Amino acid sequence: MEEHTPRRHSPLADQVLTIIQERIANNTYPAESRLPSESDLSAEFGVSRATVRSAIAMLAARGLLRARHGAGTFVSKQSRIKNSLNDLTDFVDLIRATG
């Protein structure tokens, strides 16, 4: 597993989101697998649980993760069909992209 430690040049939650998203894309966290706990991820990345929770919430809003009460957070099963409807853009990302 590649070592990633968030740096302070962009919001930490965005950096954690990117790392988790990369791990989903390269099958470190395959579809239907359970993510490590917020505590484990916060210790690994050296950030607060609130930062990890924020990143997880953004990924859940994009449909990449889903939470099961009492069971944890799981990687969603993704469609293999590529189309623009599968490419969700967060409103904050859209604002950043347009300056």
N, C-alpha and C positions, 0 to 999 in steps of 0.2 A: 504494500500500500504506500503510495506516495505521501511524503510528509508535506503538509500544508499548514502554515501558521498564518492566521490573518494579520495584516498590517494596517496601520492607521490611515492610509491614504484615501480610503473610501469607507463608507459605513460598515461596521463589523458584521451586521446581519446580512448585508449584501454579499460580503466575502464568504461567510459561512454558507449562504444559499448557493453560491457558485461552486464551492467545494462539494457540497452534498449533491448538487445537480450533476457535476462531473462524475461522481461516484455512481450515480444512477445510470448515466450514459455509458460508462465503461463496465457496467455489470458488477462493480464492487458491491453494490446493493441491488441485486436482481429484483425483477417484478415479483410482487407478493411477499418479499422478505421483510422482516422486522428491522427497523432502524435501531441503532444503539439508543439507550436512554438519553434524555436531555442532560442529565448529570454527567454521563460518560462523554458525550459530545462536547459539553462545555469544558470538561477537564482536558480533553484531547486538544481542543482549539485554544484553550487559555482565555475563554470569554465567559460571560455570565450565562446562566440558564435563560434569562430573559432574552438575551441576544439569540441563542439557539432557538428558543420558542418562537421568536419573531421570524426567523428564517424558515422554520418548519411551517408556520402559518402561511407565509408567502408561497411556498412550494405546494401546500395543500390547495391554496386558492387557484394555482395554475393546473391543478389536477394531477400533480406528480406524486403526492402523498395523500394518505387518508388515515385518520385517527380512529381507533376502535377503543371506546371507553373501557378502561380496565385492562386492555390487552397491549396497547402501545401504538406506535405509528408505523405504518406499512407503506411500501412502495406500491403505487397503483400499477395495474396492468395497462401497458401502453399499446396503442394501436400501431401496427407496423406499416399502415398506409400513411404516406406522407402527403399532407395537404395543408393549405393555409388555415383551415379551421382548427387544426391541431396546434397551431402556433399561437398560444395565448400571450398577450403582452400586458404586463402590469402597468397600470396608469402612471405610476411613479417613474417606471422605466421609460415610458413614452415621453413624459415631460423632460427627463434627463436627455434623451436622444435628440430632442428638438431644441435643446439649449434653454 
